[in-house]
């Protein structure tokens, strides 16, 4: 297992300084979220990407790429437009962003690219939403095969696909699902009530591509630092070991950038404590 951290919790640090700080603290992986402060996918130049790729390689840091930038497409609406919109042009904007992030993932040598389904717009049925998601995925999945970058669908509370079970059902509905794995956010299991890590993680053995970790209040989708919620971290690490997970475990504290150095240390200490338990 590799100790990682999501750059959405480092929004007040320059990316190169953030990566060096993580490496100095012993982090072995990074979940890089291309966003306004870090490799803005709409504006970053090839030279920035090349420098970042070289830095990651020099630091010996494994990278996975996230696509959860909040306001990249609409400064007034978080995570919109998405692949489920009524307007085909709006759906295409989200798809183009995912394709751009896929290019970045390939350029950075990322082990996976994660994405989520999006929330269902008002008046859109679950059946129509899933059909639109499959339509977008067919394009994204085809490009991912060409690029050699595995995809990871992340169940997200409140979105069209919010549980691991729903993500597995979507994967099973695809004609060629091999490019699509699952990104498991362990905190989300405590939000949706789907089951404990030891109950859910065995379902994704062999197709898990990314793991996120944080604390949460019971039943509430609010990412908290470890020790401030209800997540059983000892059980979570036992469950990960039980499925022989040897990839990154990336802490995601997107609301705690102002405390980033302290939160990085806390996350690293927790990882070492329970990884050795």
Secondary structure, DSSP 8 states (H G I E B T S, - for coil): -EEEEEGGG-TTS-HHHHHHHHHHTT--EEEEE-BTTBS-TTT--HHHHHHHHHHHHHHT-EEEEE---SSSS-TTSTT-S-TT-SSHHHHHHHHHHHHHHHHHHHHHT-S-EEE------TT--HHHHHHHHHHHHHHHHHHHHHHT--EEEE--TTSSS-SHHHHHHHHHTSSSGGGEEEEEEHHHHHHHT---HHHHGGGGTTTEEEEEE-B--TT----B-TTSSS--HHHHHHHHHHTT--SEEEE--TT-GGGHHHHHHHHHHHHHHHH--
